[in-house]
Amino acid sequence: MSIEIIYRVERPFAEGTIEVYGESDMGWYEWRILSRGEILADSGNAGYGSATIALRDGINADLEGTE
């Protein structure tokens, strides 16, 4: 069991990336927004069961301005 980056996409309207990370074998995922080496936002312990849903929510959080 190890935490891995599942998705990494460029932020659409700002510098940085949106990542989805988690443990595929355990079926849990989280998202985070990064810029210049800093974590701007993180889903914390939401415990998504789908990496794709976590990515969707990470993108939506970025568009809503969670910084």
Contacts in CASP RR format, 6 or more apart in sequence:
PFRMAT RR
TARGET T0000
AUTHOR 0000-0000-0000
METHOD contacts of the structure
MODEL  1
MSIEIIYRVERPFAEGTIEVYGESDMGWYEWRILSRGEILADSGNAGYGS
ATIALRDGINADLEGTE
1 23 0 8 1.000
1 25 0 8 1.000
1 26 0 8 1.000
2 23 0 8 1.000
3 21 0 8 1.000
3 22 0 8 1.000
3 23 0 8 1.000
4 21 0 8 1.000
4 22 0 8 1.000
4 23 0 8 1.000
4 24 0 8 1.000
5 19 0 8 1.000
5 20 0 8 1.000
5 21 0 8 1.000
6 20 0 8 1.000
6 21 0 8 1.000
6 22 0 8 1.000
6 24 0 8 1.000
6 29 0 8 1.000
6 51 0 8 1.000
6 54 0 8 1.000
6 55 0 8 1.000
7 18 0 8 1.000
7 19 0 8 1.000
7 20 0 8 1.000
7 51 0 8 1.000
7 55 0 8 1.000
8 17 0 8 1.000
8 18 0 8 1.000
8 19 0 8 1.000
8 20 0 8 1.000
9 17 0 8 1.000
9 18 0 8 1.000
9 55 0 8 1.000
9 59 0 8 1.000
10 16 0 8 1.000
10 17 0 8 1.000
10 18 0 8 1.000
11 17 0 8 1.000
11 18 0 8 1.000
11 33 0 8 1.000
11 35 0 8 1.000
11 62 0 8 1.000
12 59 0 8 1.000
12 62 0 8 1.000
12 63 0 8 1.000
13 62 0 8 1.000
13 63 0 8 1.000
14 35 0 8 1.000
14 62 0 8 1.000
15 35 0 8 1.000
15 36 0 8 1.000
16 33 0 8 1.000
16 34 0 8 1.000
16 35 0 8 1.000
16 36 0 8 1.000
17 33 0 8 1.000
17 34 0 8 1.000
17 35 0 8 1.000
18 31 0 8 1.000
18 32 0 8 1.000
18 33 0 8 1.000
18 34 0 8 1.000
18 55 0 8 1.000
18 58 0 8 1.000
18 59 0 8 1.000
18 62 0 8 1.000
19 31 0 8 1.000
19 32 0 8 1.000
19 34 0 8 1.000
20 29 0 8 1.000
20 30 0 8 1.000
20 31 0 8 1.000
20 51 0 8 1.000
20 54 0 8 1.000
20 55 0 8 1.000
20 58 0 8 1.000
21 29 0 8 1.000
21 30 0 8 1.000
21 31 0 8 1.000
21 32 0 8 1.000
22 28 0 8 1.000
22 29 0 8 1.000
22 30 0 8 1.000
22 51 0 8 1.000
24 51 0 8 1.000
27 49 0 8 1.000
28 47 0 8 1.000
28 48 0 8 1.000
28 49 0 8 1.000
29 47 0 8 1.000
29 48 0 8 1.000
29 49 0 8 1.000
29 50 0 8 1.000
29 51 0 8 1.000
29 54 0 8 1.000
30 42 0 8 1.000
30 43 0 8 1.000
30 44 0 8 1.000
30 45 0 8 1.000
30 46 0 8 1.000
30 47 0 8 1.000
30 48 0 8 1.000
30 54 0 8 1.000
31 42 0 8 1.000
31 43 0 8 1.000
31 48 0 8 1.000
31 54 0 8 1.000
31 55 0 8 1.000
31 57 0 8 1.000
31 58 0 8 1.000
31 61 0 8 1.000
32 39 0 8 1.000
32 41 0 8 1.000
32 42 0 8 1.000
32 43 0 8 1.000
33 39 0 8 1.000
33 40 0 8 1.000
33 41 0 8 1.000
33 42 0 8 1.000
33 58 0 8 1.000
33 61 0 8 1.000
33 62 0 8 1.000
33 66 0 8 1.000
33 67 0 8 1.000
34 40 0 8 1.000
40 66 0 8 1.000
40 67 0 8 1.000
41 58 0 8 1.000
41 61 0 8 1.000
41 62 0 8 1.000
41 66 0 8 1.000
41 67 0 8 1.000
43 54 0 8 1.000
43 57 0 8 1.000
43 58 0 8 1.000
43 61 0 8 1.000
46 54 0 8 1.000
46 57 0 8 1.000
48 54 0 8 1.000
48 57 0 8 1.000
END
